[in-house]
């Protein structure tokens, strides 16, 4: 396997359990902090660095790149600001935004109603849907949603995908930031049976690992209550001035086709447009989750 393939990691951080309410503070303090953050010359951006093709390294020592990374850089350029990325786990990214250690989080985050309660959400710049990866030889025994019961679902603990898999009766097999070949090999060998994830990420993951013995299940595309209206940037709820500035730049970049070009570079498709595929099911993800 070449270096590029070795470092590509499945995007298992689209949605996580959001716990803990934001702590309020005095109005004058909020206003002061709001202005201070918006006026910063360098934006601190939390991202994974392992989520292909949205935030990743092509080799161990290469520069961080990816769809969300380039969108953020384009936004910062329009605001005449520099960017400093912090590479963290999904939970770490959200914690960094809440604590103020990061100004933004950009990592293929679905702008869900739950997130809207806790974060300031940017203008949407990516639309997608979800899919299942299963084995070629037997479809992992999954031909309907009911067939997921008792199957072994691979994912990152706490994500919306694992929560949904648990709702459907699957046995959870949780991983911590491992590469594509590990995920795919385990499904192929029967250690796990399925991977739930964003369609575009799954499609590229399969392409990056030849002879994987897997495919995306036909006629089982789905959406969830955690997907929201699409993908965008997360900010602290109080950073209203920064949100307005970022929204303005995203809208410019959408209008002039810049984000479309970035998406075609990384996804091979224009993800700024809503997909027209048939969605088999829309799931409401329940809050109850045991992680098992």
N, C-alpha and C positions, 0 to 999 in steps of 0.2 A: 504494500500500500504506500502511495507517495505521501509527502508531508502534508499536502493540502487535505487529502482524505482523512488523514490521521487526526487532524485538528478540527474537523467539522463535527458539531454536536447538535443533536436534535433539539428543537425548540419546545421544551416542556414547561415553559414558564408563562404561558399565555394568561393563566388566571390562578390566583392563589387564595387561600383563606385570608380574609382581611380582618385582623383582630386589633382591638384597642382603638378607642376614639381619640381624635386629636384634642390636645389640651388647649383650651382657650386662654387668651391673655387680654390685657387692657387694650382699648381702642387706639390710644396714642402709640403704644408699643407696636401694635399690628401695622399701623400706618408707617411708622419709622422703618420697621423691618421690610415691609412691602417695597418701599422706595429704595432701600439699601440694596436689596437683592436685584431689583430691576436695573439699578445703576452699576452693577458690578461689571468690570471689564472682562472677566473670565468666568464663564459658566461651568459649574461642576456638574457633570452628567453621569448618573449611575447607569450602568449597562452590564451585560454578562461577559462579553468577549468570547463566548463559546456557543453562541446561538447562530448557526448558519441558516440563511445568508443575511441575517439582519445585524449581527454584531459578532465578529469573529476575527481570527488571525489565520492567514493561509499557511503559516508555519510558526514555530515556537517564538521566534524572534522578530516576526514581521509586524508591521504597523497595523493597528486596529482598523478594520474596515467593515463594510456591510451596508445594507439598505438604511436602517435607522440611523446608523452612524453618519452616513453621508447626508441624510436629511437634516440631522442636527447641525452638522458642519455648515450646510447651506443656509439654515436659519440663522446661525450665529454670525455668518458672514454678512447677511443682510442687516443684522443688528450692530455690526461693527464690533463684535466681541470675539474673544478667543474661547476655546473649549478645552476643558481638562476632563478626561474620562476616568471614572472609577469602576473597575471591574469587580462585580459582586454577584452573589447568588440572587435569585429573585426576591427572597425574603430580605436579603441585605440591601437590595436596591430600594425597596419600599421603606425600610427602616431609615435609610440614609435620607430620603426625601422628608419623612416625618420629623426627623431630628434636626434637619437643616444642614446636614453634612453634605448633601447634594441638592442642587437647585432643580434638577430635572431627573426623570428616569425614562429611558427610551430603550425598549427591548421587546417589541412586538406586543405591547400591552393592549388588550381589548378594553375599550372604554365602556365598561359595564355600569349599570345603575348602582351597584354596590360600591364601585370605585368612585362614582360621582359624589357619593355621600362623604367620602373621606379625602378626596383629592380634587385639585383644579385640573380639568382635562382640556387638552388642546383640541383644535380643529382636527377632524379625522383626515388621515392621508393614505390609509390603506384599507381595503375591503377584502374579505376572504370568507372561507367556510372551512369546515373540518372533515376529517376522513379517518379511516381505519387502515392500518397496514397489517396484512395477514400473510400466511404462507401460500406459496404457489401450489404445492402438491395437494392440499386438502382445504384451502381457504380457512385454515385453523378451525374448521368445523363451524364457522360463522356464516350463516346465510340470512339471518334476520336478527333484529335487536334482541329478541328473546334468547338467542343462542349465546349471547355474551355471558349469561349466568354460568358461574362455575369456571369460566376461562381465566387465564392469568394475564392481567393487563400491566404492561410496562410503562412507567412514567416517573415523574418527580413527585415526592410526597407533598400533599397539600394543593396540588394544581387542580384546576377545574376539571381537567381530563380524568384524573384519578378519582375525584369526588363523583363524577358521573359514572365512571366504571364501577365504583362501589355501589351506587344506586341501582345499577343494572345487574348486580349480583356477581360481579367479577372478583377474583382474588387479586389483591394488589401486590405487585412486585416493584418496589421503589428503588430508584437509582439516584446517585448524587453526581451530576455533571460529568457523565461518561461520554465517550465518543460514539459517533454513529455506528461504527462497525460492531461495537459491543451490543447495543440495542438490537440491531438487525440480526446479528449472529444468534442471539438468544431466542428470538422468535423463530428463526429458521431451524434451530436445533430443538425446539420444543420446550425450552426452559420457560419461555413466555409464549403467549398466543396472539397478542395484538398490541398495537400502539395507537392510541388516539392522539391526533394532533392536527395542526393547521395543514390544509391541503397542499399549499405551495411549499411549505417546509418539508412535508413528507415526500413530495414528488422529487425535490432536489436531493434529499437525503438518499433516496433509492438510486438516483442517477449517479451520485458520488461514490457509491459502493457497488461495483459491478458484480454480477453473478451472486446476488444476495438471496435468491430463491424466494422473493417476496413480491407482493403487489398491493396496490390500493384497492380495497373492496369496492366492487361495482354497486351502484344504486344504494349506497349507504352514506352519502354525504349528509352532514348535519350541522346545525347551529345550536348555540346554547344561550341561556340567559346571561352568562358571563361575557359573551362576545360583544354585547352592547351594539353600538352603531358602526363600529370599525376599530381601527388601531390608531393610536396617537401617543402623545407625550403626557406623562404625569407630573404634576407640580404640587407643592404644598397648597392647601386650600386658601391660605391667606395671601399668596403671591398673585394677587389679581392684576397688578400692573404688568408683571412679567408675562402672565398669561395673555393679556391683550396684545402685547408686542409680538409674542411668538405666534399667536393666531394670525395676526396681520401678515407676517412673513410666510407662514405656511400657505395662506390663501394666495399670495403672490406667486409662490413656487408651484402651486397647483395650476394657476391660471396660465403661467408662461410655459408649462410643460416640463419644468425642471424635475419635479418628483416623478413624473411619468418616465422620463429618461433613466432616472436612477432605478426605478422599479424594473424596467426592462433589462437593465444591466444585471441586476441581481436575481430577479425572478423569471426573466424571460417572458414576462407578461405585464400588462398595464394593470397593476393592482390598485390604482387610484379610482377605478370604476367598479361598481357593484357587480358581482358575478351573475351570470344568467343560467347557471346549471340548476338542475332539479335538486331541491333539498328534501331528503327523505323524511327528516324529523327535526323538530325544534324542541330541545330539552330545557326544562327549568331545573337548574341545579339547586338541590336542597342544601341548607346550611349544615345539617348533621353530617359529621365526618369522623371516622375513627382512625383512618390511616392504615387500615388492615384489609 
